[in-house]
Amino acid sequence: MPKGYWIARVDVRDPEGYKDYVAAAKPAFDKYGATMLVRGGAYEFAEGPGRARNVVIEFASLQAAHDCYHSPEYQAAKAIRQKYAEAEIVLVDGV
């Protein structure tokens, strides 16, 4: 079974407030076995518009990625994130 991934592109408006989101999201990520592959760091805009923070999170399957995103734990964290950042998140199937 292929792994599943979240690909997130984020512009953080309030770095201090965003820390609350990171802390709130951790229980959901732990519950669904998330592995952070990319979390911030250096980047290069190669094509198209970009955002300042890029994240790739690996899950055991696309279903686990879906379940994590839609979990009550993550939805509570998302409400915090939306106060402090603009984001685009896609859930994708691995190969």
C-alpha positions as CSV (number, residue, x, y, z in Angstrom):
1,M,0.0,0.0,0.0
2,P,1.4,3.4,-0.9
3,K,2.0,6.0,1.8
4,G,0.0,9.1,2.0
5,Y,1.3,12.7,2.3
6,W,0.2,16.1,3.3
7,I,1.8,18.9,1.3
8,A,1.4,22.2,2.9
9,R,2.4,25.7,1.8
10,V,2.1,28.3,4.5
11,D,2.6,32.0,5.1
12,V,2.7,32.7,8.8
13,R,1.5,36.1,9.9
14,D,2.2,35.7,13.6
15,P,5.1,33.4,14.4
16,E,4.4,33.5,18.2
17,G,0.8,32.6,17.7
18,Y,1.7,29.9,15.2
19,K,3.6,28.1,17.9
20,D,0.2,27.4,19.5
21,Y,-0.9,25.7,16.3
22,V,2.2,23.6,16.2
23,A,1.6,22.4,19.8
24,A,-2.1,21.8,19.2
25,A,-1.5,19.8,16.0
26,K,1.1,17.4,17.6
27,P,-1.4,15.1,19.3
28,A,-3.2,14.5,15.9
29,F,0.1,13.9,14.2
30,D,1.2,11.5,16.9
31,K,-2.1,9.7,16.9
32,Y,-2.0,9.1,13.1
33,G,1.7,8.2,12.9
34,A,2.8,11.3,11.0
35,T,6.5,11.7,10.0
36,M,7.7,15.2,9.2
37,L,9.8,15.0,6.0
38,V,10.0,18.7,5.3
39,R,9.2,21.4,7.9
40,G,10.3,24.9,7.0
41,G,13.9,25.3,6.1
42,A,15.6,26.7,3.0
43,Y,13.7,26.8,-0.2
44,E,13.8,28.1,-3.8
45,F,10.8,29.3,-5.8
46,A,11.4,27.4,-9.0
47,E,8.1,28.1,-10.7
48,G,4.8,29.7,-9.9
49,P,3.8,31.6,-6.8
50,G,5.1,30.2,-3.5
51,R,4.7,30.6,0.2
52,A,7.4,31.1,2.8
53,R,6.9,27.8,4.7
54,N,6.7,24.4,3.0
55,V,5.8,21.2,4.8
56,V,5.6,17.6,3.7
57,I,4.2,15.1,6.2
58,E,4.2,11.3,5.6
59,F,1.6,8.9,6.8
60,A,1.2,5.1,6.4
61,S,-1.5,5.6,3.8
62,L,-3.7,8.2,2.2
63,Q,-6.5,7.0,4.5
64,A,-4.4,7.8,7.5
65,A,-3.5,11.2,6.1
66,H,-7.2,11.9,5.5
67,D,-8.2,10.6,8.9
68,C,-5.6,12.9,10.6
69,Y,-6.7,16.0,8.7
70,H,-10.4,15.4,9.5
71,S,-9.9,14.3,13.1
72,P,-11.3,16.4,15.9
73,E,-7.8,16.9,17.2
74,Y,-6.5,18.4,13.9
75,Q,-9.6,20.4,13.3
76,A,-9.1,22.1,16.7
77,A,-5.5,22.9,15.7
78,K,-6.6,24.1,12.3
79,A,-8.9,26.7,13.9
80,I,-5.8,28.0,15.7
81,R,-3.7,28.0,12.6
82,Q,-6.2,30.0,10.6
83,K,-5.8,32.9,13.1
84,Y,-2.1,33.1,12.5
85,A,-1.4,31.9,9.0
86,E,-2.7,31.4,5.4
87,A,-2.2,27.9,4.1
88,E,-2.9,25.5,1.3
89,I,-2.9,21.8,2.2
90,V,-3.3,18.9,-0.2
91,L,-3.4,15.2,0.7
92,V,-1.8,12.9,-1.9
93,D,-1.2,9.3,-2.5
94,G,2.4,8.1,-2.7
95,V,3.8,5.9,-5.4
